[in-house]
Structures are given as structure tokens and as C-alpha cells.
């Protein structure tokens, strides 16, 4: 087995085990990681107990500066999504719903939340392409990129699997597989919660308000 194949097998096994633990935690009761919040049933998002420890590995933002999901996320709550700009359906849907949810927050709450989009297609998503894409949702959103191996390592730390993609004969692009979760990163550089792709704007808003109140 080639080195890259062994690596992908290891990543798949690690992520599968992590997500299994997350799903089990989401079915029970407890607290939202380090936030000390209430019962899991109070949230639409899935509570991670214990929370994921976010990798400090630096990526690069659209200004060409190093950006770590652990060291450079200074907001009380950072929402992270792994996707790509050529994604025809799920990525824009999740980003638009998340944006609508954030627009429901009070001005005070909104100022405490940062959004980071990590591209899983660095070959296509240059800094300029990524910046133009995010500006359609909110110019304040942070876009980051790196080589696929580095991106996969960071994604794995928060339970997201990223696979290689390939160009289709039709001219489209099939990324193969990538996570569709929005990950919450708190001030302790831990990820205590994630939301699935079918989360509504109202559900995002409710959960985010509760997390900010508990933090």
C-alpha cells in the first residue's frame, strides 16, 4: 500500500471513531464542553464531550498571512466550515443559511462571532477566488487555504474528513468527500459542538446565542 493510501486509511479510521463518539455524546445529556451549558436537548447542534482539541497548524489567509484555527481565532466563538467555491449545492446552501442565522443575532452578539471558511480545493481556490466567493456572503468572513495534506490534518482534529478530488470529463469537479459540518471553536481552542447541513437559520441563531451566553 502506498504511503498516501496508508495515510488516508488512518485518517478515515480516526475520523470514523471520532464521529461515532460524537454521535453517542449527542444522544445523551451533559454539558457543552468547556462552556458549562445546559442539557444537550437545549441545542440543535451536536455536543462533543469531551470537545475536540483544535490543531494549531497554520494555514494561510487571503491576505497571505499565517492563520491558525487555534492561535488566531480571537473571537469568543468561531464558526468553521470546510468547503470549496466550486461546490454546486451544499457549500453555498450551508454558508447562506449560516449567514442568515448570524443576521438574526443582536449587534452585540454578532461582534463576538467570527466565521472561517477553509477551502478543501486549494488547487482551484486561489486567495483571490476565495475572497470573491466569501464577499458574496459577508466581507468579514475569513478565508484560509493550504496544501491538501495540511488541510486534511487540521480538519481531522475537529472530526472532518477531507478527500482528494478529480476533474470530471463534463468539466465539473468532484471533490470526492468533504465534511458538511459547521464547527464551533471556543476561546479555549476547543470544538464543543457541530451543526449538520440541514440546520436552519433560526436553529443556528438560537444555538449561537445560547453558547455566547454560557461562555
C-alpha positions in Angstrom: 0.0 0.0 0.0 1.3 3.4 -0.9 2.2 6.0 1.8 -0.7 8.3 0.7 -3.1 5.4 0.8 -2.0 4.3 4.3 -2.4 7.9 5.4 -5.9 8.2 4.1 -6.8 4.8 5.7 -5.5 6.1 9.0 -7.4 9.4 8.7 -10.7 7.5 7.8 -10.3 5.3 10.8 -9.6 8.1 13.2 -12.4 10.3 11.9 -14.9 7.4 11.9 -14.1 6.7 15.6 -14.3 10.3 16.5 -17.6 10.9 14.8 -19.0 7.7 16.4 -18.1 9.1 19.8 -19.7 12.5 18.9 -23.0 10.9 17.8 -23.1 8.9 21.0 -22.5 12.0 23.1 -25.2 13.9 21.2 -27.8 11.3 22.2 -27.2 11.7 25.9 -27.1 14.6 28.3 -24.2 16.6 29.7 -22.5 19.9 29.1 -21.3 21.7 26.0 -17.6 21.0 26.6 -15.9 23.9 28.3 -18.9 26.2 28.2 -20.6 24.6 31.2 -24.0 24.9 29.5 -27.2 23.0 30.0 -28.7 19.8 28.6 -27.8 18.6 25.1 -31.6 18.7 24.3 -31.4 22.6 24.5 -29.4 22.6 21.3 -29.9 21.7 17.7 -26.2 21.2 17.2 -24.5 18.0 18.4 -22.5 18.4 21.6 -19.0 17.0 21.6 -17.9 15.6 25.0 -15.0 15.8 25.5 -14.6 18.6 22.9 -12.2 18.3 20.0 -8.8 19.9 20.5 -8.3 22.2 17.5 -4.9 21.7 15.7 -2.7 24.8 15.9 -1.2 24.1 12.4 -1.1 27.4 10.5 -2.9 27.8 7.2 -2.8 30.9 5.1 -5.5 33.6 4.8 -6.5 35.5 1.7 -4.1 38.3 2.6 -1.2 35.9 2.5 -0.7 35.8 6.3 -0.5 32.7 8.5 -3.7 31.8 10.2 -4.2 29.1 12.8 -7.7 27.9 13.8 -6.4 27.7 17.3 -4.0 30.6 17.7 -5.6 33.2 15.5 -9.3 32.8 16.3 -9.7 35.6 18.9 -13.5 35.9 18.9 -15.5 34.3 21.8 -16.9 31.9 19.2 -15.5 31.0 15.8 -17.6 29.0 13.3 -15.5 27.0 10.9 -16.7 25.4 7.6 -14.6 23.2 5.3 -15.8 23.5 1.7 -14.8 24.8 -1.8 -16.0 27.5 -4.1 -17.0 25.2 -7.0 -19.3 23.2 -4.8 -22.7 23.4 -6.6 -25.1 22.9 -3.8 -24.3 22.0 -0.2 -21.5 24.6 0.5 -23.4 27.7 -0.7 -26.6 26.4 1.0 -24.8 26.0 4.3 -23.0 29.3 4.0 -26.2 31.2 3.2 -28.1 29.6 6.0 -25.3 30.3 8.5 -25.2 33.9 7.3 -28.9 34.3 7.7 -28.7 32.8 11.2 -25.9 35.3 12.2 -28.0 38.2 10.8 -30.7 37.2 13.4 -28.3 37.9 16.3 -28.1 41.2 18.1 -25.3 43.6 17.2 -23.5 42.8 20.5 -23.7 39.0 19.8 -22.7 39.3 16.2 -19.5 41.2 17.2 -18.4 38.2 19.3 -18.6 35.7 16.4 -16.1 35.0 13.6 -16.6 32.8 10.6 -13.7 31.0 8.9 -14.1 29.1 5.6 -11.3 26.6 4.9 -11.1 25.5 1.3 -10.7 21.8 0.6 -9.8 22.6 -3.1 -6.6 24.6 -2.8 -5.7 23.8 -6.4 -8.7 25.8 -7.7 -9.4 28.2 -4.8 -6.7 30.8 -5.0 -6.7 33.6 -2.5 -8.5 35.9 -4.9 -11.1 33.3 -5.8 -11.7 32.5 -2.2 -12.0 36.2 -1.2 -14.5 36.9 -4.0 -16.6 33.9 -3.0 -16.8 34.9 0.7 -17.5 38.5 -0.1 -20.9 37.4 -1.5 -21.9 36.3 2.0 -20.0 38.7 4.2 -16.7 40.6 3.6 -15.8 40.0 7.3 -15.6 36.2 6.8 -12.0 34.8 6.9 -10.9 32.6 4.1 -7.9 30.2 4.6 -6.1 27.7 2.4 -3.1 25.4 2.4 -1.9 22.2 0.6 -4.4 19.4 0.9 -2.4 17.3 3.3 -2.1 20.2 5.8 -5.8 21.0 5.4 -6.7 17.3 6.0 -4.7 17.3 9.2 -6.4 20.4 10.6 -9.8 19.0 9.5 -9.1 15.7 11.2 -8.5 17.5 14.5 -12.2 18.6 14.5 -13.7 15.4 13.1 -14.0 16.4 9.5 -12.8 14.1 6.7 -11.3 15.6 3.5 -10.5 13.6 0.4 -8.8 14.2 -2.9 -11.0 15.3 -5.8 -10.8 14.9 -9.5 -11.8 16.9 -12.6 -14.8 15.4 -14.4 -15.0 14.9 -18.2 -18.0 17.2 -18.2 -15.8 20.0 -17.0 -17.2 19.9 -13.4 -15.3 19.0 -10.3 -15.9 16.1 -7.9 -14.1 16.6 -4.6 -14.9 13.1 -3.6 -15.7 13.7 0.0 -15.6 16.6 2.5 -17.3 17.4 5.7 -20.5 19.4 5.6 -20.5 20.4 9.3 -20.2 23.9 10.8 -17.8 23.5 13.7 -17.9 25.8 16.8 -14.5 26.7 18.2 -14.5 28.4 21.6 -12.0 30.7 23.4 -10.1 27.6 24.8 -9.3 26.4 21.2 -11.7 23.5 21.6 -14.6 22.5 19.4 -17.5 21.6 21.7 -20.3 21.5 19.1 -21.0 21.0 15.4 -24.1 21.5 13.2 -25.2 19.4 10.3 -26.0 20.7 6.8 -29.8 20.7 7.4 -29.6 23.2 10.3 -31.9 26.2 9.8 -31.1 29.8 10.2 -33.3 30.0 13.3 -31.6 27.0 14.8 -28.1 28.4 14.2 -29.2 31.7 15.8 -30.7 30.1 18.9 -27.7 27.8 19.5 -25.1 30.6 18.9 -26.9 32.9 21.3 -27.0 30.1 24.0 -23.3 29.4 23.5 -22.4 33.0 23.9 -24.5 33.3 27.0 -22.8 30.3 28.5 -19.2 31.2 27.5 
